[in-house]
């Protein structure tokens, strides 16, 4: 761990002006989150390319996987809610692109559309899983990474997302 000459720990933050005396740890966390988000986005697109589709962006990949999740039809609002996205237009655009690519299909029921993966969409998700297993999951095994620790970090991230959601509502009311 990097230290200053006085022995104090060097803090790695994305924006020094946001790292107040009482907010250093949050700024460090946010920088880690930025790095993880960008690394994860890059990973998803490269994994999907290795699986056979070079045309998808991270949102489209997430939407495809969610539509494929548990082999049940999903509505636009359910997809956006579970991915914690408030901009329904971007999710709808992703759904349209996935339909055009033949990876999902929509079925109208009353006023709502329900989406499901096609056979080729499901096969692409399977190919993605195989690439993920060989390139990512196997790497974690080599590192002797504790699966329980990973689950704990995931729970913490979900909990912290609630704080950010609450803070965004508070900021919107200012």
Secondary structure, DSSP 4 states (H G I P E B T S, - for coil): --B-TTSPBPP--S-GGG--TTTHHHHHHHHHHHHHHHHHHHHHHHHHHHHT--S--HHHHHHHHHHHGGG--EEHHHHHHHTT---HHHHHHHHHHHHHTTSEEEEEETTEEEEEE-HHHHHHHHHHHHHHIIIIIHHHHHTT--HHHHHHHHHHHHHHHHHHHHHHHHHHT-
